Amino acid sequence: MKLEKLTTKDALQLTNLLHIAYESDEKLGIHFAAATISQEEVKKHLLLTPTFGYKDQTGNLISTISVRLPWSENPSPYFLPHIGWVATNPVYKHQGYAKKIIVTTVTKFIKNVLKSPAATLGTAIEHPWLKELYMSLGFVPFEEVRKHSDHKTVYLVKILDRSNLENINDQELKTILYKAGVLKGENNAI
């Protein structure tokens, strides 16, 4: 199965996938915007944000992921590519699609194409298993922020090139990473 870039032609399928995949989070009392996003908003997202997916043999979307870029109209929260909209059709749950799409996107797109030193993502700290899933893939928590009334967001980072991350031209991000112990060394006193 090949990872493919989604286009506006995939907007309806992607909207439906997001709604059904995020339904379980709604039942937990955690609202992610993707759970109720409109098809028009998804179309706009597809035009502005690299979004990828796995499809079955008949072209039905199985799993998806998007990567918000710092310089885009919908920028990432830090000066690094930010993973979002990780979703798998519940029919295919527990088959490793979420892990596979994250690992493939981080390696083939964020590291090899964008040449980024790291990638971030965020999830609800109240979610019973997402933080642990991301940590099992090498993401490390570095900041918690209350952005929504129903949940607190924990941000995680996956370092791909430590020396380039230490030299990134974003002092605020570096300070947060040193303070959290994600980056260590003489700059720890920033």
Contacts in CASP RR format, 6 or more apart in sequence:
PFRMAT RR
TARGET T0000
AUTHOR 0000-0000-0000
METHOD contacts of the structure
MODEL  1
MKLEKLTTKDALQLTNLLHIAYESDEKLGIHFAAATISQEEVKKHLLLTP
TFGYKDQTGNLISTISVRLPWSENPSPYFLPHIGWVATNPVYKHQGYAKK
IIVTTVTKFIKNVLKSPAATLGTAIEHPWLKELYMSLGFVPFEEVRKHSD
HKTVYLVKILDRSNLENINDQELKTILYKAGVLKGENNAI
1 54 0 8 1.000
1 55 0 8 1.000
1 62 0 8 1.000
2 54 0 8 1.000
3 52 0 8 1.000
3 53 0 8 1.000
3 54 0 8 1.000
3 101 0 8 1.000
3 104 0 8 1.000
3 105 0 8 1.000
3 108 0 8 1.000
4 52 0 8 1.000
4 53 0 8 1.000
4 54 0 8 1.000
4 55 0 8 1.000
5 50 0 8 1.000
5 51 0 8 1.000
5 52 0 8 1.000
5 53 0 8 1.000
6 14 0 8 1.000
6 46 0 8 1.000
6 51 0 8 1.000
6 52 0 8 1.000
6 53 0 8 1.000
6 61 0 8 1.000
6 64 0 8 1.000
7 46 0 8 1.000
8 43 0 8 1.000
8 46 0 8 1.000
8 47 0 8 1.000
10 46 0 8 1.000
10 61 0 8 1.000
11 39 0 8 1.000
11 42 0 8 1.000
11 43 0 8 1.000
11 46 0 8 1.000
12 39 0 8 1.000
13 60 0 8 1.000
13 61 0 8 1.000
14 42 0 8 1.000
14 46 0 8 1.000
14 51 0 8 1.000
14 61 0 8 1.000
14 64 0 8 1.000
15 37 0 8 1.000
15 38 0 8 1.000
15 39 0 8 1.000
15 42 0 8 1.000
17 61 0 8 1.000
17 64 0 8 1.000
17 87 0 8 1.000
17 89 0 8 1.000
18 34 0 8 1.000
18 35 0 8 1.000
18 37 0 8 1.000
18 42 0 8 1.000
18 64 0 8 1.000
18 85 0 8 1.000
18 87 0 8 1.000
19 35 0 8 1.000
19 36 0 8 1.000
19 37 0 8 1.000
20 89 0 8 1.000
20 90 0 8 1.000
21 34 0 8 1.000
21 87 0 8 1.000
21 88 0 8 1.000
21 89 0 8 1.000
21 90 0 8 1.000
22 32 0 8 1.000
22 34 0 8 1.000
22 35 0 8 1.000
22 87 0 8 1.000
23 35 0 8 1.000
23 90 0 8 1.000
24 90 0 8 1.000
25 31 0 8 1.000
25 32 0 8 1.000
25 35 0 8 1.000
25 124 0 8 1.000
25 127 0 8 1.000
26 35 0 8 1.000
28 126 0 8 1.000
28 127 0 8 1.000
28 128 0 8 1.000
29 150 0 8 1.000
29 151 0 8 1.000
30 124 0 8 1.000
30 126 0 8 1.000
30 127 0 8 1.000
30 150 0 8 1.000
30 151 0 8 1.000
31 148 0 8 1.000
31 150 0 8 1.000
31 151 0 8 1.000
32 124 0 8 1.000
34 85 0 8 1.000
34 87 0 8 1.000
37 45 0 8 1.000
45 51 0 8 1.000
45 66 0 8 1.000
45 74 0 8 1.000
45 85 0 8 1.000
48 72 0 8 1.000
48 73 0 8 1.000
48 74 0 8 1.000
49 66 0 8 1.000
49 67 0 8 1.000
49 68 0 8 1.000
49 69 0 8 1.000
49 72 0 8 1.000
49 74 0 8 1.000
50 66 0 8 1.000
50 67 0 8 1.000
50 69 0 8 1.000
50 109 0 8 1.000
51 64 0 8 1.000
51 65 0 8 1.000
51 66 0 8 1.000
51 67 0 8 1.000
51 85 0 8 1.000
52 64 0 8 1.000
52 65 0 8 1.000
52 66 0 8 1.000
52 67 0 8 1.000
52 101 0 8 1.000
52 105 0 8 1.000
52 109 0 8 1.000
53 61 0 8 1.000
53 62 0 8 1.000
53 63 0 8 1.000
53 64 0 8 1.000
53 65 0 8 1.000
53 101 0 8 1.000
54 61 0 8 1.000
54 62 0 8 1.000
54 63 0 8 1.000
54 64 0 8 1.000
54 97 0 8 1.000
54 100 0 8 1.000
54 101 0 8 1.000
55 61 0 8 1.000
55 62 0 8 1.000
56 62 0 8 1.000
60 89 0 8 1.000
61 89 0 8 1.000
62 88 0 8 1.000
62 89 0 8 1.000
62 92 0 8 1.000
62 97 0 8 1.000
63 87 0 8 1.000
63 88 0 8 1.000
63 89 0 8 1.000
63 92 0 8 1.000
63 97 0 8 1.000
63 98 0 8 1.000
63 100 0 8 1.000
63 101 0 8 1.000
64 85 0 8 1.000
64 86 0 8 1.000
64 87 0 8 1.000
64 88 0 8 1.000
64 101 0 8 1.000
65 83 0 8 1.000
65 84 0 8 1.000
65 85 0 8 1.000
65 86 0 8 1.000
65 87 0 8 1.000
65 101 0 8 1.000
65 102 0 8 1.000
65 105 0 8 1.000
66 83 0 8 1.000
66 84 0 8 1.000
66 85 0 8 1.000
67 81 0 8 1.000
67 82 0 8 1.000
67 83 0 8 1.000
67 84 0 8 1.000
67 105 0 8 1.000
67 109 0 8 1.000
67 110 0 8 1.000
67 119 0 8 1.000
68 74 0 8 1.000
68 75 0 8 1.000
68 76 0 8 1.000
68 81 0 8 1.000
68 82 0 8 1.000
68 83 0 8 1.000
68 84 0 8 1.000
69 75 0 8 1.000
69 76 0 8 1.000
69 81 0 8 1.000
69 82 0 8 1.000
69 114 0 8 1.000
70 76 0 8 1.000
70 78 0 8 1.000
70 79 0 8 1.000
70 80 0 8 1.000
70 81 0 8 1.000
76 82 0 8 1.000
76 120 0 8 1.000
77 120 0 8 1.000
77 155 0 8 1.000
78 120 0 8 1.000
78 155 0 8 1.000
78 170 0 8 1.000
78 173 0 8 1.000
78 176 0 8 1.000
79 168 0 8 1.000
79 169 0 8 1.000
79 170 0 8 1.000
79 173 0 8 1.000
80 116 0 8 1.000
80 117 0 8 1.000
80 118 0 8 1.000
80 119 0 8 1.000
80 120 0 8 1.000
80 157 0 8 1.000
80 168 0 8 1.000
80 173 0 8 1.000
81 110 0 8 1.000
81 114 0 8 1.000
81 116 0 8 1.000
81 119 0 8 1.000
81 120 0 8 1.000
82 119 0 8 1.000
82 120 0 8 1.000
82 121 0 8 1.000
82 122 0 8 1.000
83 102 0 8 1.000
83 105 0 8 1.000
83 106 0 8 1.000
83 119 0 8 1.000
83 120 0 8 1.000
83 121 0 8 1.000
83 122 0 8 1.000
84 121 0 8 1.000
84 122 0 8 1.000
86 98 0 8 1.000
86 101 0 8 1.000
86 102 0 8 1.000
86 121 0 8 1.000
87 98 0 8 1.000
88 96 0 8 1.000
88 97 0 8 1.000
88 98 0 8 1.000
88 101 0 8 1.000
98 133 0 8 1.000
99 133 0 8 1.000
99 136 0 8 1.000
99 137 0 8 1.000
102 134 0 8 1.000
102 137 0 8 1.000
103 137 0 8 1.000
106 119 0 8 1.000
106 158 0 8 1.000
106 160 0 8 1.000
110 116 0 8 1.000
110 119 0 8 1.000
110 160 0 8 1.000
111 160 0 8 1.000
111 161 0 8 1.000
116 160 0 8 1.000
116 161 0 8 1.000
117 159 0 8 1.000
117 160 0 8 1.000
117 161 0 8 1.000
117 162 0 8 1.000
117 163 0 8 1.000
117 164 0 8 1.000
117 165 0 8 1.000
117 168 0 8 1.000
118 157 0 8 1.000
118 158 0 8 1.000
118 159 0 8 1.000
118 160 0 8 1.000
118 161 0 8 1.000
118 165 0 8 1.000
119 157 0 8 1.000
119 158 0 8 1.000
119 160 0 8 1.000
120 155 0 8 1.000
120 156 0 8 1.000
120 157 0 8 1.000
120 158 0 8 1.000
121 134 0 8 1.000
121 139 0 8 1.000
121 155 0 8 1.000
121 156 0 8 1.000
122 134 0 8 1.000
122 153 0 8 1.000
122 154 0 8 1.000
122 155 0 8 1.000
122 156 0 8 1.000
123 130 0 8 1.000
123 131 0 8 1.000
123 134 0 8 1.000
123 153 0 8 1.000
123 154 0 8 1.000
123 156 0 8 1.000
124 130 0 8 1.000
124 151 0 8 1.000
124 152 0 8 1.000
124 153 0 8 1.000
124 154 0 8 1.000
125 131 0 8 1.000
125 144 0 8 1.000
125 151 0 8 1.000
125 152 0 8 1.000
125 153 0 8 1.000
125 154 0 8 1.000
126 151 0 8 1.000
126 152 0 8 1.000
127 151 0 8 1.000
131 141 0 8 1.000
131 154 0 8 1.000
131 156 0 8 1.000
134 156 0 8 1.000
135 141 0 8 1.000
135 156 0 8 1.000
137 158 0 8 1.000
138 158 0 8 1.000
139 156 0 8 1.000
139 157 0 8 1.000
139 158 0 8 1.000
140 156 0 8 1.000
140 157 0 8 1.000
140 158 0 8 1.000
140 159 0 8 1.000
140 180 0 8 1.000
140 182 0 8 1.000
141 154 0 8 1.000
141 155 0 8 1.000
141 156 0 8 1.000
141 180 0 8 1.000
142 155 0 8 1.000
142 156 0 8 1.000
142 157 0 8 1.000
142 176 0 8 1.000
142 177 0 8 1.000
142 180 0 8 1.000
142 181 0 8 1.000
142 182 0 8 1.000
143 154 0 8 1.000
143 155 0 8 1.000
143 176 0 8 1.000
143 180 0 8 1.000
144 152 0 8 1.000
144 153 0 8 1.000
144 154 0 8 1.000
144 155 0 8 1.000
145 152 0 8 1.000
145 153 0 8 1.000
145 155 0 8 1.000
146 152 0 8 1.000
146 153 0 8 1.000
147 153 0 8 1.000
157 177 0 8 1.000
157 182 0 8 1.000
159 165 0 8 1.000
159 182 0 8 1.000
162 183 0 8 1.000
165 177 0 8 1.000
165 183 0 8 1.000
166 174 0 8 1.000
166 183 0 8 1.000
166 187 0 8 1.000
168 174 0 8 1.000
171 190 0 8 1.000
174 183 0 8 1.000
174 187 0 8 1.000
174 190 0 8 1.000
175 190 0 8 1.000
177 183 0 8 1.000
178 184 0 8 1.000
178 185 0 8 1.000
178 187 0 8 1.000
178 188 0 8 1.000
178 190 0 8 1.000
181 188 0 8 1.000
END
